[in-house]
Amino acid sequence: MDEKQIFARIDSLVAEEHDLRTKRVQGAIDPETESARLRSLEETLDQCWDLLRRRRALKDAGENPDDAKAGDVKQVEGYLQ
């Protein structure tokens, strides 16, 4: 995925997150369903942001950003802030 595709994916995930929250407020979904899906969305968003960072790091190092690979959820979620 190139940066444009990654940002499009991020936009899509954020829109889904907003839709979930709206449905929850409206009573269209239960809190457990919302929580489970939100957790999954957050993990995927973190992977997207991590992939962007990896691409930019490769580019800054003079390498091909297309060689960047997304980190798995466990790795990305385990980063220290």
Buried (B, 14 or more C-beta within 10 A) or exposed (E): BEEEEBEEBBEEBEEBBEEBEEBBEEEEBEEEEBEEBBEEBEBBBBBBEBBBEBBEEBBEEEEEBEEBEBBEEEEBEEEEE
